[in-house]
Amino acid sequence: MGYGDCTITTCDAGFQMSNGQCVSSDSCDNGTTYACSLSHGSGVRNCSNHAKGPCVATACDANYELVQENGQAVCKPITNGNSKK
C-alpha cells in the first residue's frame, strides 16, 4: 500500500504559507504594497523581486512632520524654528 501526497500544514518561524509552500515572511507578490508602522508614524512597504522593501514613511503622529533625510522620508519632531544648543 502506497502513501498519499504530502501536504504541508504549518511553517517554521520566519516563514508563512503561500500556495501550499512555506516561503520567507518577507516574500510577496511583485507590485503588492503593505501597511507598516515606524517610530512616530506609519508608511508602506513595496514588493519588488518577491521581497518586501523597507517601511517608507507616509504619515506622522501629532507633533511630528514628514521630512526627507538622507534620501528617505522620515518623521521628525516639529521644532517651529526652536533648536536646542
N, C-alpha and C positions, 0 to 999 in steps of 0.2 A: 504494500500500500504506500503510495507516494504522499508527499506533503503538498499543501496548497501554497499559493503565493504568499510571500512575506509582506506584511503591512506594517509600516511604521506608525506608532500611535503617540509617541512622545519624543521630545528632543532634549538634548543636554543643555545645560546653562549656556547662554550666549548664542543659542540657535533658536529658530522658530520654524514651524511647519508651513510649507508652501508647496501646493500641488503634490502632496504626498511625500515630500522630501524635506529633510532638515537642512536649512540654509542659515547663514550668518544672520544675526539680528539686524545687522546693518544692510543686508541685502534688500533690494527693492526693484520695482519695475521702472525702467527709464522714463523720465518725464513726470513722475509722481512727486508731489510735494507733501510734506508732513509738518504739522504744527510742532513747535518746540518752545521750551522755557529757557530763559537765561537770566543772569543776575540783573535784576531791576527791569525786566521786560519780557517780551515774547518775540518769536520770529518764525521762520520757516527753514526747513531743510529740503534741498532739492536732490532728486535722484539722478545720477549720471554714471554710466558704466556699471549699473546694477549695484551701486553703493550710495548710501546717504552721505551727503556733504555736511559741512559744519552748519550750526544754527546761525542764521543771519538775522540780526535784529530788524524788526519791522515796526514795533511799538514799544513805548517805555512806560514804566509806572509813573504815578504822580511825583512831581518834583524832579523828574529826570527827563532828559531830552536826547533825541536821536542825533548822533553826530558821526562823521567819518573820522576814523583814526587808523592810521597805517593801512589805508585802503579798505577798511571794513566798517560796517555800520555797527555802532555800539551805543549803549545807554550810559550817559554821564549825568552827574548831579547838575541841576540848573544853578548857576552861580550868580546870575544877574549882575555880572561885572565885578563881583566881590571875589577877591582871591586871598588865600592865606599866605602870609610871608613869614 
